Amino acid sequence: MKIAVIGQSLFGQEVYKELRKDGHIIVGVFTIPDKDGKADPLATEAEKDGVAVFKFPRWRVKGQAIAEVVAQYEACGAELNVLPFCSQFIPMEVIDRPRHGSVIYHPSLLPRHRGASAINWTLIHGDKKGGFTVFWADDGLDTGPILLQRECDVERDDTVNTIYKRFLFPEGVKGTVDAVRLIAEGKAPRISQPLEGATYECIQKKDNAKIDWNRSAEDLHNWIRGNDKVPGAWAEVDGQKVTFYGSTLVDAGSAAHGRPLEIPGASRPGVVAKAGLVLFGNDGKTLLVKNLQFEDGKMIAAAQYFSSGSSAAVELTEEENSFAEEMRAVWQSILTNVSRIEDSTDFFKSGAASMDVVRLVEEVKLRAGGCQLQNEDVYMNCTFRDFIQMCVRRLRGEDEEEELVVDYVEQNTNNMTIKMPHQLFINGEFVDAEGRKTYKTINPTDGTAICDVSLAQISDVDKAVAAAKEAFEEGEWGRMNPRDRGRLLYKLADLMEEHQEELATIEAIDSGAVYTLALKTHVGMSIQTFRYFAGWCDKIQGSTIPINQARPNRNLTFTKKEPIGVCAIVIPWNYPLMMLAWKTAACLAAGNTVVLKPAQVTPLTALKFAELAARAGLPKGVVNILPGSGAVVGQRLSDHPDVRKLGFTGSTEIGKHIMRSCAVSNVKKVSLELGGKSPLIIFADCDMDKAVRVGMSSVFFNKGENCIAAGRLFVEETIHDQFLTKVVGEIEKMKIGDPLDRSTNHGPQNHKAHLDKLLEFCQAGVQEGATLICGGKQVQRPGFFFEPTVFTDVQDHMYIAIEESFGPVMILSKFKSGEVDEVLRRANATEYGLASGVFTQDISRALYVSEKLNAGTVFVNTYNKTDVASPFGGFKQSGFGKDLGQEALNEYLKTKAVTIEY
């Protein structure tokens, strides 16, 4: 179709570009006149394409269309007018002229919120649903028949800017183009707007954006966010007009510490706290405001209200002065109406707009790559002097980091005070889940609740993925020198080491791990893993490849190893911190960003890790932690189109489901470490004492909650009874009890449901005829304790010989002397292939058996000997892909081939 685009702004520009891509002919672009010598983005794009551009200051005078203007429009011969964003009044002579009429984009679900401030009022009224309408223009104010509508959820802390960027802009562009497509196909409906529910609200301007403090906290929050950033909700504070930005609803506990701030008309004084300015509604509930702007345009962090302007100016070096003069020239090119840029020149009072802020931030990146600014930095340092001081401090690394706000749950235990975050960690902040949903995490030692933990919802997953995507594509992390990335991971490992006793204690009370084991393995190996992969950051490289030359020219072909992007990681409950480290360290070393779901029953060390990652200086959005259910969080991560890789450790059943979801959604790269039934073969020539000691460890290590646990022991019949007697004797020496007791060998199982499954597993063994030598019962004490168990006379067809117990259950079977190939056949007769082991002093037999065992790891005369430098992963239905070692990096990298002709 021949289309006239009437409108302005980046939204109009994107609609214009998409219409052209769809094959439509743009016969004219009608937009606003240049401002301060700068053309509107829509005009700039159209002029670049050679499309006729008209910049009428007005279309009518005193209600009458200007004939010359209408004539120029008619000469274009448009068949349809598209008004994607238009601030001018267009006369009906123009609206009705095309054969197909005119369609308009409006950012609300009409008939609700007619008028120019629709987005503002959607938020001010606290609507749960928002969206946009494309409608047929008529002579009313947003009253024409509806062509198309699309809706979205309005999130609790949405502002005009966030809902516009997340939905109204991207989906609005698509929706407007879809509407035109329907018109071209002759399928566009005309649905009359209902009278019921119709509203019209006034245009929000500064004069009518004053805050009425006699409202509930939720109403105040809605008013502030509904006016954020334009026109800005304001109130008088200390005799001057102060505008409030960045409102969130918070619990009253956020106001515990801070300095009171009197606000005329408020039900009680606000509190300037570390997190910002806490305000109170007339219902006693609270909200938090992050930024304040004064009448002179100066914006500050609300937490700095009583200290703003106190920092001393830094003296510039010769090189910094040179940078300052470069930036002065940039300011001059933007502020063309200012004769000279002085130190006191105010960027915004001199005519700068939001697009100029974007340009200024990009100009700084070009001239000083080490100075990463956000738009907010410009708003908060709007004079040239403040701007340069802020840039120089940022370049020197002296700029104060935003303080991490953590609402700890504190507990005095294990001769220390542990501080546990309990909220979701998204985009560098601890936040409540959508709807403030929580659940209780349980201490398996006594079955009592440790604390309430935020329960992530689908909207929280979307926020975390969006934060990770922005951090990867737009943030500092994606541009960081690999060696600097390694430096941050080393720092993170150092912080984990500083907090190792606290981490081990949290692991003990949340998962039931014996403290001494948690300190050495759960936490100790996690620290080693981050240090190992930190060293790989600047050693990831491709290769050059000789290819046939395209004579007479020559070719150079090389490969590059590049990060994948946003990676999801879903981990189990048996080693909460170590499983996080095994996957996350390689993921981050490769340069990706991550959204991680810890097991719902063991979230606390993952959340503590998030705190340490932030304190180590990892940029916002790089690490996001979402406690929650697999059905909600895990499923959404599997389905999410912006997640490009998913790493999972857990059951084979769930692994298969994840593979299906990842394939259907966007063919994500997947790595899976799944179930196991690892065989351990013990020959008669073994070192008996060592075989018993290591055999015990292969089964009972970490209460049997161990993915590579020896699920079945094949013992040569001539030594079976001796081996069994020694094992039972060792079990009798084991101390079952409080995992924080240094003398405890065996702690509680991780959670009640798992304890119940172990009881069922053992009942099945007895019912099928296996001999229960000891154990098989719950320990009679509070908590989820299970007796170390031994079965013998286990036949190959039995349930307990086939299925994984994932608990402290030793399954013993005999094999006849000399039948090496037969015991190998039995050992390999499983759908699993994670690990395996053999005990023999015959080196030839050891090598033969290790070659024939079909498992990802084979231990010879040892077991559970994993190391950060050795790859770990399974075969068959134990999954694919590797954790640890150099090979793990390949799980989080993509290989790109580049060929150059010269």
N, C-alpha and C positions, 0 to 999 in steps of 0.2 A: 504493500500500500504506500501511497504518498502521504507522508505524515509531517505535520508541523508540531515541533516540540516547543511548548510555551512554559518557561519556568527558569530555574536557577539552581545554584549550589552543586555540591558533589553528588547529591542524589540525582538531580537532573542530568548531570554528566554521565553517570552510570547507566541510567535508563536510556539515554541517547545512544551510548555505545552498544548496549545490548540489542536495541531495536535495529541498529545497522547490521549487527552480526546475524540477526534473524532475516536479513535480506530486504528490509523495508527501505524505501527511499525517503530520506529526510529532506524535504523541500525547503525548509526554513527553520531557523532557531530564533525564538523571540525571548529575549532575556533583559535583565536590568542594565542600566548604563554602568560604565567602568566607575570604580570607586577609588579615589586617590591614585588614578592612573593605572589601576589593576583591573583586568577583565575578570568577570565571573568564570569559574571553572568550566561551566557548560559552554560559554562563548569561546573560551580558549580551545577546547576540544573540537568544536565545530569548525572554527577558523583553520585549525590544523588540517582538517579534512577537506577544506575548500567549500564547505556548506555555507549558504547565505545566512548571515547573522544580523539580526535587527535588535537595536538597543533603545527601545522607546522608553522615555522617562514616565510616560502615562499613555493610556489608551482612550481616556475620555476626560472631558472637562464639564463640570457642573452636571454630571449625570448623562451627558450626551457623548456618543462615540465621536472620536476625531476622524473625519472623513479621510484625510490623507493617510493616516495610520491604517485604517481598515482597508484602503485601496492597496497599500503595499502588501498587506497580509493576503488579500484576495488574489493578487497576482501570482502567488506561490502555487495556487491550485491544489491545496491540501485536500485529501479525502477523509482525514481524521486529525483532530487535535488531541495531543496527549499533554496533560498538565501534571508533571510529576511532582513539582514543588513550585508553587507560584504565589508570590506575595502581592501581585498587582490585581486590580479589578479589570476583568476582561469583559467587554461589552457583548450582549447577546447576539449582535450582528456577526461577531467572530465565532462565538460558541456554536451557533446553529448553522453556520455557513457550509461546513464539509458534508459530504454525502452521508458519512457515518456519525456525524456529530462530534462531541468532545467527551473525553473521559478524564477524571481527576483522581489522584491518589490522596487519601485522607488518613492520618494516623490514629484512627480510633474505629471501634466497631459501631458504625452508625446504625440507628439514629442517636446513639449515646455520644455525648461530647462533641456536638457540632461547634464550629468556631476555630479560631487560629491557635488556641492553646490546648488542643485536644490531649496531647501527651501529658502536659502538666496536670490536667484535671483527672486523667485516668489514675495518676498516682495520688493526687490530693484526696480523692474520694476513696482511696484504698481498694480499688477494683482488684479482684483476684484474676480476672482475665483482661487482656489487652489485645491489640491487634490493629489491622488496617482494613480499609475499604477502598476499592476502586469503583467509582460510581459515574453514572451518566450526568453530565452537567445540565442544570436547568436554571431558571431565573431565581431560585431560592438560595438560601445560605446552607450549603451542604445537605440539600434535601432531595437531590435527584435519585432516580432508581439505581439500585445496587446491581453491579455487574459481578463483583467478586469480593469475598471477604476471607481473611485468614486470621486465626487467633493464636495467642501464646499465653502461657502462665506469667503473671506478674510476680516477680520474686520479692521477698519481704523488704530487701534493702535496695531495690532498683531505684535508679535516678533516671531523669530524662535521658541522660547520656548513655547509661548502660542498656536500657531497654531499646533505645534507638540503635545502638551499635550491634547489640546481640540479635535483634529480630526486625525491628521496623525498617532499618536501612537495608540489610541484605535480602530479607524476604520480601520487603516492599518493592525493591527493584525487580526481583523475579516475578512477583505478583502483578506488577504493572505490565511487564512484558507478556506474561501469560494472558492477561486481559486483552491485550492487543491481538494476540494470537487467536483467541476465541472470536474476536470481531472479524478477523481475516477469514476464519473458517465458517463464518455465519452461524456460530453457536453461542454467541454472547447473550446472556439473559438480561432482562430488565425487570428487576424485582422492586416493587414499590416499598418505600421505607414505612414501617409501621409507625403509628402515632404513639403507641404505648412505649414507654421507656425513653422517649426522645428528650434530650437535654441540650441546652445551649448555655455555655459559660463565657464570661467576658475574657478578653485578652489579658493574660498575666503581664503586668508591668511592675516596675519597682515600687510605684506608689501604693499598689494594692497587695503587695507581697509581705506586709508587716505581720509579724507573728502575734497571734492572740494566745497569750499564755494560759488562759482559762480553758484549757483543753486537756484531754487525756494524753498520755505519752505517745500512744499510737497515732492520734490525730496530729500531734506536733511533729512526729517523725514523717508522717505523710505530707504535711505542709512543707516541711523543709526539703524533703527529697523531690517533691513535686515542683519545686521552684529552683532545683539544682541542675545546671548552673545558671540558667537564665529564667527569670530575672534575678533570682537570689532572694531567699527569705531572710528578713532582717529584723532587728530589734535594737533598742537603745541600750547601750551598756557603757557605764562610766561617761555619760554625756555625749557619746558619739554613736553614729549609726554603724552597727556591726552586722555583716552578712554571714550566715551559717551554711557550711557545706559538709557533705560526707556524713549523713546521719545514719545510725544503725540503732535498732532496739537492743537493749542489753539488760542483764539482770541487775538488781539493785546492788549486788556485791561489788560491781565495778566502781562504785562511789566510795568505797571504804577509805581510801587514802587520797588526800589532795587538799588543795587550798580553796576555800569558798569564794564564789564570785557573785556579788549581788546583781540581780537582773530585775529592773523595775517591772512589776506586774506578774512575775513568776510566783508560783505557789511556794517555792522555797529557793534558797540560793543554789546556783550551779556549783559544780566542783571541778576545778582544773586538776586533772589526774594525769598519770603517765600516758594513758591511752588517748586522752583528749578531754573535751569539756563534757561532763555529765550533766544532763538536764532532767528536770522532773516535771511530769504531768500532774494535773490536779487529782489524778487517781493514785499518786504516790509511786507509779512505775517510772522507769528511767529510759533515756535514750542517750546516745553518745555522738557528739559532733567532732569531726577530725580537724577541720580547717575553718579559719575565720578570716574575713577580709574587712579592712577598715575603709573609711570614706576616701582616703587618699589612694586607694587601689592596692595597698600593701596587703598581701595574704601571708598568714603564718599558720603553722601547726597549732591547733587549739591548746595542746599541752604546753606550749611555750608562751601562753598569754602573759604571764607575769615576768617572763625573762626575755621577751622579744627585744631585739635591738641591743642586747648586752654584749654580744661577741665583738672582740676587737678586730679592726681591719688588719689584713695581712699586707705586708710590704712585697711588691712584685719584683721579681728578678727581671733582667734584661729580656730574656726569652718570653717571660709571661707578659711583659709590657708589649712586646711585639704581637703576641696573641690578642691582647686587649685592643690594640689598634686595628687588627684585622676584623675583630668583632664590631668595633665602632663603625667601620665601613659597611659591614653587613646591616647594622641597625640603620645607617643612613640610607641604604638602598631600599629598606622596607618602609621607613618613615620619611617618605619623599617630601612631605609638607613641612618638615623640620629643617631649618637652615643649617644647624650644627648639633651634633649629638654631644651633650654635656654629661658630666657624671650624674647629674640630677635628673636627666631626661627620663620620663616615665613612659615605658613602652606602650601602655594601653591608653593613657591620657593623650598620647601623641597620635592616636588613631589606629593602632594595631588591632587586628581581629584574630579569631581563633586559627584561621589558616596561616596567619603570620607566625603564630606560636609554633606550628608544625614546621614551618620553614626554618625558623630560628634554631630549633632543636637539631634539625638535619644539618644546618650550616656548622654548628659546633662539632658534630660527629665528623664532618669532612676535614675540619681544621685541627681537631684534637680527639683522635679516636679513643683515648683513654678517659675521656669525659663523657660519660653516658648520662644524658638528661632525660627527664620525663616532662611532659607538658606542664605538669603541676609545678615543677621547679621554676618555670618562667613566671607563672602566676604569683609565686611566693617570693620572687626576686625581680620586681618589675622596673626598678630604676637601673640605669646602666651600671652604676657603681656596685649595687647589690648583686647584679647579674654576674659581673666580672669576678667579684669576690667569691661568689658561690662556685663559679667554674674553676677558679684557681684552687680553691680548697678541695674540690672534687679531684682535680688533676694531681694534687699532692697527697691524696688519700687522707686528708685531714677532716673531710666533711663528716659530721656526726652521723653514725648509722641510726636509722629509726629503731627505737627501742622495741625489742620483741616483748609483747605482752602475753604472759602465760597465766592462766587461771589454774594454779596447781591444786591437786589433792595431795595433802601432806600426811605422812604416816611415820610415826616413830617405831622403828623395828630394826632388828639386826644391829643394834648399837649405833644407829644412825637415823637421820631424818631424810626420808626419800621424798622427792618432789615429782609428782606425776601429772603431766598434762593429760586432759581427758576429752578435749574437743577435737574436731576434725582439723587437719592442717592443710589449708588451701592458699596458694599464692603467697606464701610467706607469713601467714597469719593463722592463729588458732581461732576457729569460729564454731558457732553452734551449727548443728544440722538444720536443714529446712524444717520448719515447724517445731524446732527445739526438741526433736525426738531423741530419746536416750534409751539405753538399756544398762543392765547391771553386769559387770564382769566379776566373776566369782573366784575366790581363793580356794583351790582344791584341797588345801590342807585341812580346812574345817567347814567348807561349804558356805561360808559367809560372803556377803558382797564386799568387794574392795571399794568400788565407787561406781557412779553413773558415768557412762561413756556415750558421747554423741553417736547417733545411729544414722549413717549417711543415707540420703535418698537419691533418686535419679537426678534431680536438679543439682545436687551437690557434686555428683560425678561429672555432670556437664560443665559446672564451674571449674572443677579441678582440671579437666581435660583442656578447657579453653585457656586456663592459666599456663598449663604446661606447653600448649601450642604456641602461645604468645612468647613465652620465655625462650622457646627453641627458635622461632622464626624471627622475632623482633628484638629479643632481649640481649643482654650482655653475654649470657651463656653461649649462645650460638656463634658469637663472634670472638669468643675468648681464645687466646693462645693456648694450645694444648698443655704447655708446660705450666701455665697459670692454673689451668683446670686441675692438673696433678697436685699443684701446691695446695689448692683448697681441699682436695681429698686427703692429703697428708695431714692437714690441719684438723679435718674432721676425725681422722683416726686418733690424733693426739687428744682431742676432746673426749672421745669415747674411752680412751685409756685413763684420762683424769677422772672419769665418772664410772669406771668399770665396776667398783663395788656397789654403787647405786644401781647400775644396770643389772648386775647379777642378782641383787636383792629383789628388784622389780620382777625379773624373770622367774625367780623362785616363788614369789607369792602369786603370780598370775598364771604360771604354767605348771607349777609343782616340781620344777627342776631342782635337784639338790644343789645348794648354793656353791659348794666347792666345784662341782662339775660345771655349773653355770659360769663361774668365774673363769675357769680354764678353757672350756669349749664354747659354750653359747656366746660368751662375750669375747673371750680371748681370741678365738678363731675369727670372729667378726672383725676385730681390730686388724688382725693379720691380713684379712681379705682386702680391706680398704687400702692398706699400705701396699700390698702387692699390685693392685690395679692402678693405684696412683702412679706407680712407676711405669706403667704401660702407656700413659696418656700421650707422651711425645714420641712413642715408638710404633705407632700404628701407621703402616705404610703400604703402598701398592707396589707395583713392579712395572718394568718396561718389557715389552713383548716384541720380538722381531716378527714382522709380517712381510708378505710379498709386496714389493714396491710397485707403485702405480707409475711405471716408467713413462716419460722421462723424469717425472717427479719422484720425490722420495716421501716416505711416511714415517711418522713416529707414533707408536701406540703405547699407551701406558694405562695402568689401572689406578683408581683412587678408592680408598676405603672411607666411606662417609657414614655419619650417624643416620639412623633410620628416622628419628623424629620423636613423637610422643609414644612412650612405651608404657604398657600396663603390666603390673606384676601382682600376682595373686599367690600368697604364701600360706603354708599350713601352720598348725599350732604346736608341733612337737619341738621345733627349734625356732621360736618366733624371731629373735634377733639375727641368728646365724643364717637362716633362710633369706631374710631381708638382705643381709650383707652379700651372700653368694650371688644374688641376681643384681641387686642395685649397684654394687661397686663396679661391675663390668659394664652395666648400662650407662652409668655416669661417666666412666673413664672413656667410653666411646663417643661421648658428647651428646647423648640423648637427654631428654627430660622424662620424668617418671610420675605415674600415678599408681600408688601401691595400696592394695587392700590386704591388711593383715587378717589373720583368722579372727572371726568374731569373738571367740572365747579368749584370745590372748592379744589384745591390742596395745598394751601399755608400753612395752619396750619400743615398739614402732613409733609411738607418739613421742617418747623421750628422744628417740633418734631424730625425729623431725626438729625438735628443739635444738639439738646439738648441731644439726646440719645448718640451721639458720644462724646459730652463733658462730659457726665456722666461716660464714660469709657466702654460702651458696646463694645465688640470686633468687629472688622471688619466682615462684612457679616451677623451679627446677625439680623440687621434691614436693609431692603432695601425698598425704596419708589419709585414707578413708576407711575407718572401722565401719563395718556393716555386714549385711547378709550376702551370701553368694548369689542368692536368687535375685537380689536387687543390684548391688554394686558390681559383683562379678559379671552378671549378665549384661549390664549396661556397658561395662568396659569391653566385653567381647563384641558387642554390637556397635560400639561407637565408631562412626566413620572417620574420626580424626585420630584414632589410635592405630598405629601402624605395626605394632609388635606386641604380643602378649606372652609373657613368661609365667608358667604355672607349675606349682608343685602341689600334688594332692592325689586323690584317688583316680584310678583309671576310668571309672564311670564318668566322673565330672570332666576329666581330660577329654574324653570323646565328645561330650556335649560342647565344651569350649571350642574344639576343632570345628565342629559343625557351625557354630555361631560365627566364628572368625572367618570361615570360608564364605558363608552367605552374606555377611555384612560388607566386607571390603577386601577379602582374601588377605587378611593380616598374616604376617610372619608369626609363627608359633614355635615355642619350645616347651616341652612337657617332661617333667620328672614325676612319674606316676608310681603305682603300687609295686610291690616286690614280694617275692617268696624265695629269698636268696638261700641257695644250698651251701652247706659247709661239709666237706668230706674229710673224715679223720681216719687216716690209715694206722695200722698197728705199729709201724715203726716211728711213730711221732714221739716227740718229747712230751710225755704224758702230763707232767705238771703244767707245762706251758699250754698244752692243748686244753686242759681243764680251765686254766685261768682265762685264756683268750676266748675259749668257747663260752664260758659264763658271760664275758663281756659282750660277745657277739649277739647274745640274746637279751641280757638284762641291762645293758648300757642305756642310760636315760629312761629307765623303767620299761624298756622294750619299745618305747615310742621313738623308733629309729628306722628311717626308710630303708637302710641297708641291713637291718637286723637279720641274723641268720634264721630264716623262717623254718628251716628244716636241717637237722644234723644227721648225716649218714655216718655211722660209726662201724668200723670193721668188727665183725661179730666176736673175734677173739679178745677184744679189749672192751667190748660194750659194757659188761657188768662192772668192771673196774672203773671205767669212765663215769658211769652212772653213780656209783657209790661216792666217788670223790666230789661230783657235782652236788649231790644232796648234802654232803658234809659242808661244803662251802656255803650253800644256801642257808643252812642252819646258823651260820656265823653272821649273816647279813642283818643289819639293823634297819628296820622299817620305822620311819617316823618323820618328824618335822624337818622339812628340807633345809631350814636355816640352822639346824643343829649340825655342827661340824663333824660329828661322828656318824651321821646318818648315811647309809649306803643307798637306800631305796625310798623315794618319796611317793606322793600320791599320783594316781593317774590324772590326766589333764583335766577331764571334766566328767560329769555324771553319765552322760549318754555313752561315752566311751567305756566307762567302767561296766555299764550294763551290757554292752556288746561283748566284752571279755568274758563275762559270766555266761552269756549264751554260747560263745565259742567253746568254752570248756565243757559245758553241758552236752554240746554236740559231739565232742570227742569221746566222752564217757558213753553216750548212747550208741556210738558206732563201734565200741569195743576196744578202744585204745586204753592202755593202762595208765591211770592217773597216779603218779608216784607221790607228788606233794602239791600243795597249793590248790588253785582252782576256785578260791573263795575270796570274798571281800573281807578285809581285816575289820574286826569289830572295834571301831573307834570312829570319831567324827571324821568327815572328809571322804575322799574317794580312793582309799588305799586298797590294793589288790595283792594277794600273796604271790610271790614268785612261784611259778608253776612248771612242773616237768611231766610230760607224757612220754611213754615208750610203747613199744609194740605197735607203732603207727604204720598202717598199711597205705600203699600209694593211692588207693581209691577214696580214702577217707576225706571228709570235709576239711579237717584240720591239717591234712597233708597238702591240700590244694590251695586253700585260702589263707590270706595274711591275717594274723591276729593283731599286729601292731601293738603288742603288749608283752609283758614279761612271761612268755610261755615258750618253753623249750620243747621242740618236737623231735624225738629221737627215733631213728629207724636203723636197723642193722643191714649190713651187706656182707656177702661172703668173701673170704680171702681170695685174691687172684682175679676177682671179677671187676676189673677196672672199667672196662667199656660198659658193662651192665650198670654199674653205679653212676657212670656219666650219663647213660641214657635216662636213668631215673631222675638224676639231678636236673637234666635239661628238659624233662617232660613237664614243662610249665609254660604258661603264656607270658610269664614275667622274665626279665633278664636284667635286673639292676646291678646286683653284686653276687659274689660267690667266693668260696675259699677252699683251701686244701691244706692239710697238715700231713707232712711226710718228710723224712730225712733223705729220701732218694731224689736227687736233683733231676734225674732223667724223668722220673714219674711226675715230679712237680711241674716240669716244663710241658710234658704231654697233657696233663690234666688242665693246666691253665690255658693251653691252646684249645682244648676241646670244650671247655665250659663256655656256654653262650650267654655271657653277661658283660655289661659295660665295665665292670671292675672285677678283677680277680686278686684275692689276697693269698699269699703263700706263707705259711707259718706265722701269720699275723692276722689281725682283723680290725676293722674300723680305723685303719690308718689312712685317713684322708689328709691332703695337704693342699694349700691354696694354689700351688703351682701345677697340680696334677688334675687333668680334666675329669669331670664326674658326670655320669649320665648313663641311661639304660638302653637296652635293646627291646625289641618286640613290644608287648603292651606295658612295659615299664617306661615307654616314652622315647623321645628323641631330642637331640640338642644337648649341649654341655654347659654345666656350671664349672667355674674355676679354671685356672690355667689359661694359656693364650687362646685356646680354642673357644673359651667362653665369650671372648670379644666378638668373634664372628657372628654370634647370635644377635648382636646388637649393632651390626654394621651392614651396609650394602656396598657392593662392588660396582663401580662405574668404569667402563672402558672408554678411553678418549683416543681418537685417531686424528692426527694432524698431517696435512699434506703440505710439503714445502719444496 
